[in-house]
Each structure stands twice: as structure tokens, then as C-alpha cells.
Amino acid sequence: MKIAYCLNGIHSLGGIPQVVCAKANALAALPGNEVYLILTDYHPEAPQPKLSGVHVIDLQVGHWNNDSPSLFYALSARARRKRVLHRQRLRDCLQQMQPDVVISPGQSEKYIVPLISKNERWVTIREYHYARGYRLRYARFQSNYRLSAYLLAIVGNLYQRLFNRRHPYDATVVLTRQDAEENYSSTERAKLTTIPNPLTLNSVRFSNHRSRIVVCAARLEPIKQFDHLIAAWKQVAAKHPDWQLHIYGSGTAQPQLEQCIHTAKLSNSVILKGRSYDMGSALSSGCFFAYCSAFEGFPLVLLEAMSCALPVISYACPCGPADIIRDGYNGYLVPLNDIDAMAARINELIEHPELVQHLAIGAVETAARHSIDRIAEQWMELFRTLLHRKHHTRP
């Protein structure tokens, strides 16, 4: 089977490139598959995920070369010319390749793939790496230009829905059941499939649960609500002053978090560890994991923590934690924005080490169900179903 992913680039060690490359590698390893990454901007000299058996095609569109991906740039004549060039080169590439499956992860190609695929033999799939409505939720956390962020979110959501209605993909893949059930109509769900992201952490080490450390890892951005976790930790530190909270990550909110830690007089108890390039070691250094994000698409870090045998305590935010965490099995869900409840659950695990050991077993089992091999097989099953449907229902 010939499978083509179309996206801007992979010159990043996180987010969409990391997940797409992991899936591409797994699919390429299956007998009979040819997998291609069709990129608009390829920078082989830049840090990027490793590829194995995957073909890379550079369309040389240069969407972001020497340009800032801002709204003003997106509306410029230069950007419009590049979109036309992108459409022409992607269409020519696909017609020459004649793939069986074309997948859009939702970058510059998302409004191009359906238009150039009409009456073609291949099937098209739109995969989402975030939950529907994320733009509006994210706009709440913009300290600058909040009104413009809201307006852009409203316009962007409306345009996307109208486009998808007029130029539908053969299938849409979302990451969580919660997103599918709460954010899509029954009509939309007819073409909807839920496939979670695979676990991509390579260096997996089990925690021995002997440390007096609670860990958390994410981008240091307002939407992750580390200020909530620090506020909860103030209650924890009052009862358990010999425990520490280690936060891994970097981002724009770091100065505010440093001030928050200082104000709460937690400088010896809450440690900002910075970005880690060995998350297996970072996570396994802890006893369990805590998370206070306001909104998610699919929080892969929860599975990464579980793969290191860490129970997880998380806000029940939309969307993702409820698909991963089962209370009393691999961790606990806490009502969104309930700082007191978060503190109480953290104290509970600190005070009951036997409970940590019990939850760790469920955490490891949960992580195993999201292995790359299992997720790749779910994708292959979807490919086979769509191809059978398309080629057996044509007039």
C-alpha cells in the first residue's frame, strides 16, 4: 500500500512532526507498504525526528523561508502565490505517485488535498492533532491581542466547517472519544474515526517510586496552568515539606512561574528543571505525575509518564485525560480548576505508597495499549476499510 503524508515540514522535535514521523516509520516497517512524506519545507540539516524506510519529497514551496507565519503574511500576495505553487506541485506529485492513501495532518495542505483529489483513485484522510474548538479556548490565554485572537478563532472555525462540508475528506480521524462525542454532530460522526496518538517515548525506564518527587512536564505556557499546580503544591508542602515538585519544560510563562514560586515561598520545594532531552530519565526520577492543563488535544505526556510506571493525577480537562485515566486503576481525574481537589489527591498518594504501587501496574498496562505497533494496525484497518468502500461503491 502506498501512503502519503502531506505537511509543511518535520524540522521540529515535538508536536505534529514527532507523531507523524513515528507513525510513518511504523507503517513503513509493515510488509507491502511504501510511505512518503511530502513536505513544503525540508531542512535536513535541522533537528528532526529520525526516519526509517520513509521516502521524503521536498516540494520546495518555502512557506516559512525568511517569512514570519503571521496573519499579515498569510494575507499577503506573496503568501497567496506560494499557496498556488503548493497546490500545483502537490497535485503534480500525487498524480505522478498515484498513492492509495493521502493524509493531511492539518497544516498548509488541509485546504488543498480535497480540491486536488476529486475523481482520483486514492482516499483522503484528515487527521486532527487537537480537539475541535481549541482556537477559542486558546484565545482565552492570550495576554496580548485577546480580542483579535477570539475573532480569528471564530472566523477560522467557521471557514473550516464550511470548507469541510463542501469539500469533505473520505474520513476524519480525531484523537479522543470525548472530542468525537461532544464536539461533532451525528452526521459528522458517520465519517469519523477515533485513533489515539502512539506512545513515542524511546528511552523508557520504570520508576522505583522511592523518590520524594512529584513530576510534571509540558510547555511553560499559560494554557498549561502551572500556577494551579504551584498553588496546590503550597498545600502539599505544608503537610509534606520533605517532598519536591519538579517541572520540566520551557516557554513564555517561565518568568511568571518563577515569580509565583517566589511569592509562595516554595523556592526549595518547586524546581523548574528546564527542557529535558531524556524524558525517560526525567519522568522515572519521580514517584508519580501531576497535571493541571486547561485544555488538550491528546496529552501524550500522560502516556509517557505511565510508560515509566508513574500514576497520573490530572484535571479532567477537555479533551484527552478522560480517555487515558481511569480512577483507581492508573491514576485519578480531578475536577477542572479544583486546586483543593488536586492538592488532596497528591497528598493521598504521598501518604499511601501502596496505592502508588497499585496504580503503577495499571499505568504500565495503559501505556502498552498505546504502543506504536497497535496504533499502526488501527490505521491499516482504516485504510483497508476506506479503500474497499471507495473501489466497491463506484458506479
Summary of the structure (lengths in Angstrom):
residues: 395
radius of gyration: 22.1
end to end distance: 23.4
largest distance: 71.8
contacts: 1308
relative contact order: 0.11
helix: 44%
strand: 15%
